[in-house]
């Protein structure tokens, strides 16, 4: 598997998390007045994935800070975990680069997706 594909899987999982939590990523600036950018991402490869492997992806919120959040993604093939991805994202003003606090309404929705791994 081409290594960059793991980042695409991570993005797809994050998009689905936003959809489940607040109705979609585009709701951040429209309804909550913030945007979010990835500040750091780490990938831990535990076992190789191969072309045509069928996988399952799980995602959750590891930590909610004042202006940032940490997500965790695990990728599985059958019952074997193959990958762990940790992402730290920062909330910013739409169209800008200044950090801004996470809105309380967003925090409340994301708390329902907390994980302990």
C-alpha positions, 0 to 999 in steps of 0.5 A, a space after each residue: 500500500 502506498 504510504 500516502 493512502 493512509 493519510 487519505 483514509 485518515 481524512 475520510 474518517 475525519 470527514 465522517 466524524 464531522 458529519 456524525 458530530 455536527 452535520 458535516 465539516 462545512 458546518 464549522 465556519 457556517 454555523 460555528 464561526 471557526 475552521 480547523 487545520 491539521 497541525 501534526 499527524 503521526 502514523 504508526 505502522 503495525 502490519 502492512 496493508 496490501 492491494 485489495 485488502 478489505 479494511 475497517 477504520 475507526 476514529 474517535 476523539 482522544 483529547 479536547 483542548 482549548 484551541 485544539 483537539 486530538 483524534 485517533 484512527 485505527 485501521 484493521 484488516 480482519 481482526 488485526 490492527 495494522 495502523 494507528 494514526 494520531 492527529 492534532 488539529 487547531 481551531 482557527 478563524 475562517 480565512 485566517 491563521 489565528 488560533 481561536 477557542 473551540 466553540 462550546 457547541 462543537 465541544 459538546 458534540 465531539 465529547 460524544 466521540 471520546 475514546 480511551 486508546 
